[in-house]
Amino acid sequence: MRAGPGLRVAFLNAHLSNQCARDPAMQRGLRSFLVLNDGVGVDLARRLLYGAKFRQNLNGTDFITAFLDRTTANLRIFLLGAHADVVAQAAGRLDREWPRHEVVGFHHGFLDGTDEEALAELISRTRPDLMLVGMGNPRQEQWIARHIPEVSPCAMATGAWFDFYSRSIPRAPRWVRAMRAEWVYRLCREPRRLAGRYLVGNGVFLVRLARCWLTRSVRSRAGDNSR
């Protein structure tokens, strides 16, 4: 953030990885982002493909809260995403817990093409230092790519942070999170909404990972045999 405007932050989990595999434009778009690792799936991929694990799981739900708590900057923040009542509750709690930061505005995340530019102009007039954008993958990343740094020098794609932070949706107990199984807890609470993402999507991710590992293994053996 201190280096200047144009910082876009995304959190790569198995779900977003699958979307990038299906959409090359999405994959190219993320090259302009600071991409942080989120979840056990990408950690498994790093271990299998590169022989090392990530030092920390930088999921957005924990990372954003820690960042707001630890940053030395006093930030002007705009919240965009979730249902109107949820984002309003998140904004109110942020104001109470971090009075040194200022919530300069908030808006729900259900937009259409006719009001997006007007909203961008409204946000720009509030002069935020940071935008927290929680509209789900890939809409939140696409919105950030279109409007940052024009409306704000920095934005983070928050995922479900508004839902958790507003306490509209409870988080998994700490012992479940310590086991890296929060996705199982979320699936049990919202099976209809999340079954495709976690049951089908995680399977797709593992198949992609296995193919990548086999391809690397074949190439490595071929290289050894040619020496």
C-alpha positions as CSV (number, residue, x, y, z in Angstrom):
1,M,0.0,0.0,0.0
2,R,2.9,2.3,0.8
3,A,4.4,1.7,-2.6
4,G,1.5,3.5,-4.3
5,P,-1.9,3.0,-5.8
6,G,-3.0,-0.1,-7.7
7,L,-2.7,-2.9,-5.1
8,R,-5.3,-5.6,-5.7
9,V,-5.4,-8.5,-3.3
10,A,-7.0,-11.9,-4.0
11,F,-7.1,-15.2,-2.0
12,L,-6.5,-18.3,-4.1
13,N,-8.4,-21.4,-3.0
14,A,-9.4,-24.5,-4.8
15,H,-12.6,-22.9,-6.0
16,L,-10.9,-19.9,-7.6
17,S,-8.2,-22.2,-9.0
18,N,-10.8,-24.2,-10.8
19,Q,-12.3,-21.0,-12.2
20,C,-9.0,-19.9,-13.5
21,A,-8.5,-23.3,-15.2
22,R,-11.8,-22.8,-17.0
23,D,-11.3,-19.2,-17.8
24,P,-7.9,-18.1,-19.2
25,A,-9.0,-14.4,-19.0
26,M,-9.6,-14.8,-15.3
27,Q,-6.2,-16.4,-14.9
28,R,-4.5,-13.5,-16.9
29,G,-6.5,-11.0,-14.8
30,L,-5.1,-12.3,-11.5
31,R,-1.5,-11.5,-12.7
32,S,-2.2,-7.9,-11.7
33,F,-3.1,-9.0,-8.2
34,L,-1.2,-9.9,-5.1
35,V,-2.4,-13.5,-4.7
36,L,-2.3,-15.1,-1.3
37,N,-2.9,-18.8,-0.5
38,D,-6.2,-19.9,1.0
39,G,-7.0,-23.3,2.2
40,V,-5.8,-26.9,2.4
41,G,-6.2,-27.6,-1.3
42,V,-3.6,-25.1,-2.5
43,D,-1.3,-26.1,0.4
44,L,-1.5,-29.7,-0.8
45,A,-0.7,-28.6,-4.3
46,R,2.4,-26.8,-3.2
47,R,3.6,-29.8,-1.2
48,L,3.0,-32.2,-4.0
49,L,4.4,-30.1,-6.9
50,Y,7.1,-28.1,-5.1
51,G,8.0,-30.1,-2.0
52,A,7.2,-27.4,0.6
53,K,4.2,-26.2,2.4
54,F,3.0,-22.6,2.9
55,R,4.2,-21.1,6.2
56,Q,0.7,-19.8,6.9
57,N,-2.9,-20.3,5.7
58,L,-3.8,-16.7,4.6
59,N,-7.5,-17.2,4.2
60,G,-9.3,-13.8,3.8
61,T,-11.5,-14.3,6.8
62,D,-8.6,-14.3,9.2
63,F,-6.1,-12.2,7.1
64,I,-8.4,-9.2,6.7
65,T,-9.2,-9.1,10.4
66,A,-5.6,-9.4,11.4
67,F,-4.6,-6.7,8.8
68,L,-7.1,-4.2,10.1
69,D,-5.9,-4.9,13.7
70,R,-2.2,-4.7,13.0
71,T,-1.7,-2.1,10.3
72,T,-0.2,1.1,11.6
73,A,-2.2,3.2,9.1
74,N,-5.5,4.8,10.0
75,L,-7.6,3.8,7.0
76,R,-10.7,5.2,5.2
77,I,-12.6,2.0,4.2
78,F,-15.5,1.3,1.8
79,L,-17.3,-2.0,2.0
80,L,-18.9,-3.5,-1.1
81,G,-20.8,-6.8,-1.2
82,A,-23.2,-9.2,0.5
83,H,-26.8,-8.4,1.3
84,A,-27.7,-4.9,2.4
85,D,-28.3,-5.8,6.1
86,V,-25.2,-8.0,6.3
87,V,-22.8,-5.3,4.9
88,A,-24.4,-2.7,7.2
89,Q,-23.9,-4.9,10.2
90,A,-20.2,-5.5,9.2
91,A,-19.7,-1.7,8.7
92,G,-21.2,-1.0,12.2
93,R,-19.0,-3.6,13.9
94,L,-15.9,-2.4,12.1
95,D,-16.7,1.2,13.4
96,R,-17.0,-0.1,16.9
97,E,-14.0,-2.4,17.0
98,W,-11.6,-0.2,15.1
99,P,-12.5,3.5,15.8
100,R,-9.2,4.6,14.4
101,H,-10.4,3.4,10.9
102,E,-13.2,5.2,9.3
103,V,-16.0,3.5,7.3
104,V,-16.7,6.0,4.6
105,G,-19.5,4.0,3.0
106,F,-20.9,0.6,2.2
107,H,-23.1,-0.9,-0.5
108,H,-24.6,-4.3,-1.1
109,G,-23.1,-6.5,-3.8
110,F,-26.1,-7.2,-6.1
111,L,-25.3,-4.9,-9.0
112,D,-26.3,-4.8,-12.7
113,G,-24.6,-3.1,-15.6
114,T,-26.7,0.0,-15.4
115,D,-25.7,1.1,-11.9
116,E,-22.1,-0.1,-11.7
117,E,-20.5,3.0,-13.1
118,A,-22.6,5.3,-11.0
119,L,-21.6,3.3,-7.9
120,A,-18.0,3.5,-8.9
121,E,-18.3,7.3,-9.1
122,L,-20.0,7.4,-5.7
123,I,-17.2,5.3,-4.1
124,S,-14.5,7.5,-5.7
125,R,-16.0,10.6,-4.1
126,T,-15.7,9.0,-0.6
127,R,-11.9,8.8,-1.2
128,P,-11.3,5.4,0.5
129,D,-7.8,4.2,1.2
130,L,-9.0,0.6,1.1
131,M,-12.0,-1.3,-0.4
132,L,-13.2,-4.6,0.9
133,V,-15.1,-6.3,-1.9
134,G,-17.1,-9.4,-1.1
135,M,-19.3,-10.5,-4.0
136,G,-18.0,-14.1,-4.4
137,N,-15.6,-15.5,-7.0
138,P,-15.1,-14.4,-9.7
139,R,-17.3,-11.3,-9.5
140,Q,-15.3,-9.6,-6.8
141,E,-12.0,-10.1,-8.6
142,Q,-13.5,-8.9,-11.8
143,W,-15.0,-5.8,-10.2
144,I,-11.6,-5.0,-8.6
145,A,-9.8,-5.4,-11.9
146,R,-12.2,-3.0,-13.6
147,H,-12.2,-0.3,-11.0
148,I,-8.9,-0.3,-9.0
149,P,-7.0,2.0,-8.7
150,E,-9.5,4.4,-10.3
151,V,-11.9,4.4,-7.3
152,S,-9.4,3.4,-4.5
153,P,-5.7,2.8,-4.3
154,C,-6.2,-0.6,-2.8
155,A,-8.8,-3.4,-2.7
156,M,-9.1,-6.8,-1.2
157,A,-11.4,-9.6,-2.4
158,T,-13.0,-10.7,0.9
159,G,-15.1,-13.7,0.0
160,A,-17.4,-14.5,2.9
161,W,-15.7,-12.1,5.4
162,F,-18.8,-9.8,5.6
163,D,-21.0,-12.8,6.5
164,F,-18.6,-14.0,9.2
165,Y,-17.6,-10.7,10.6
166,S,-21.2,-9.5,10.8
167,R,-22.0,-12.8,12.6
168,S,-24.7,-13.5,10.0
169,I,-23.1,-16.9,9.5
170,P,-21.2,-18.5,12.4
171,R,-17.6,-19.6,11.8
172,A,-16.4,-23.2,12.6
173,P,-15.1,-23.8,16.1
174,R,-11.4,-23.2,16.5
175,W,-10.6,-26.9,16.7
176,V,-12.2,-27.5,13.3
177,R,-10.2,-24.6,11.8
178,A,-7.1,-26.0,13.4
179,M,-7.8,-29.3,11.5
180,R,-8.1,-27.3,8.3
181,A,-11.7,-28.6,8.0
182,E,-13.7,-25.4,8.0
183,W,-15.0,-26.2,4.6
184,V,-16.6,-29.4,6.0
185,Y,-18.4,-27.3,8.7
186,R,-19.6,-24.8,6.1
187,L,-20.9,-27.7,3.8
188,C,-22.8,-29.2,6.7
189,R,-24.5,-25.9,7.5
190,E,-25.3,-24.9,3.9
191,P,-25.3,-28.2,1.9
192,R,-27.6,-27.0,-1.0
193,R,-25.6,-23.9,-1.7
194,L,-22.1,-25.3,-1.2
195,A,-22.4,-28.9,-2.4
196,G,-21.3,-28.0,-5.9
197,R,-18.4,-26.0,-4.7
198,Y,-17.0,-28.4,-2.2
199,L,-18.1,-31.9,-3.2
200,V,-17.8,-31.5,-7.0
201,G,-15.3,-28.6,-7.0
202,N,-12.8,-30.2,-4.7
203,G,-12.9,-33.4,-6.7
204,V,-12.2,-31.4,-9.9
205,F,-9.3,-29.7,-8.2
206,L,-7.8,-33.0,-7.0
207,V,-8.1,-34.5,-10.5
208,R,-6.4,-31.4,-12.0
209,L,-3.7,-31.7,-9.3
210,A,-3.1,-35.4,-10.1
211,R,-2.8,-34.7,-13.8
212,C,-0.3,-31.9,-13.2
213,W,1.8,-34.1,-10.9
214,L,1.7,-37.1,-13.4
215,T,2.7,-34.7,-16.2
216,R,5.7,-33.4,-14.2
217,S,6.7,-36.9,-13.2
218,V,6.7,-38.1,-16.8
219,R,8.7,-35.1,-18.0
220,S,11.2,-35.6,-15.1
221,R,11.7,-39.3,-16.0
222,A,12.0,-38.4,-19.7
223,G,14.7,-35.8,-18.8
224,D,16.6,-38.3,-16.7
225,N,16.5,-41.0,-19.4
226,S,17.9,-38.5,-22.0
227,R,21.0,-37.7,-20.0
